[in-house]
Amino acid sequence: MKFLLLLGLFLLIGYCWRSLRSAPARVAAPAAGAAPEPAPAPTMLRCLHCGVHLPPADAITGHAGVYCSEAHRAIRER
């Protein structure tokens, strides 16, 4: 009985020692199957007329700045 108790104790100590020794390596290196970090959100622009925020691809540029629609550009740049 003592033999089984000592064997179990040694196995438990070995398991704890191995898991603590390999823990910093798992934290430092990302997992191989981990998803890549998402790209940062695009910068949003603000319409000079109504104040709505929109992505640069949807913005309409005028003489005074950026607008969300052609109608707002026409109103502000008369």
Buried (B, 14 or more C-beta within 10 A) or exposed (E): EEEEEEEEEEEEEEEEEEEEEEEEEEEEEEEEEEEEEEEEEEEEBBBBBEEEEBEEEEBBEBEEBBBBBEEBBEEBEE
